[in-house]
Amino acid sequence: MEDQTFGQPPPEKAGILVLSAAAALVLPLAAAVLTGRPVPATIALTGSTFIIEYGAAPVGILGGLDPLFVLFTLSCIALGVTLLLFGLCGTLEIHWPRFARFLERTRARAQGSALLAQYGIYGLVPLVMILGFYVCAPAACLFGWRRDHATILIMAGYIIASIVSILATQGVIGILAPQVQMP
């Protein structure tokens, strides 16, 4: 019965939540206000990024935001969500013994695979492009990969996908509406 109780998270885990919220919400909005960018377009970009991740780049571009600011906003949200998911995974591992045992068994199997043990973490780069950042942090937690390395690789893959999405958006707009001036 004790396997199903969570208990109170330690105070240091609250810092993860605050850091995640700051990275995902406060930084993009503060940057928009401080640099004079349209706040409604920034809010639309932020909200759509939580749903469609790097596919939200057209929302920002069509909202009149410049591409570097769109990339900054997309990256802040991805980093915030990734840190939050790692924090949640760590909290579950500490406070839910059943989950901890599951992770232990999964990590032992993953270490049994020489290919996965040596190169598996690098799979996060294409994985974030295909399945998104909501999947990558739990996958890294599941396989027991170092969270700092995993975060760097997740962000690298996400930034590459975001840049491709931004460039594709600008190209499509340039073809369909050549008279429209992009920021």
Number of C-alpha atoms within 10 A of each C-alpha: 4 9 11 11 10 14 10 9 13 11 8 9 16 12 13 18 18 13 18 23 19 17 20 26 18 15 16 25 20 13 16 20 13 9 10 9 16 15 17 12 18 24 17 14 25 25 16 19 22 16 10 11 25 29 17 22 30 23 20 27 22 16 17 17 22 15 21 12 18 26 20 16 27 27 23 23 27 27 23 20 22 25 23 22 22 21 22 19 19 15 18 16 19 15 19 17 16 14 16 19 12 12 18 16 13 15 17 12 13 17 14 11 11 10 10 15 16 10 9 15 20 15 16 27 23 18 17 25 20 13 12 21 27 15 15 26 26 16 17 22 21 18 21 19 17 11 16 10 13 24 22 14 20 28 21 18 22 28 21 17 21 24 17 15 18 23 15 14 20 19 13 12 18 14 11 10 10 11 9 10 9 14 11
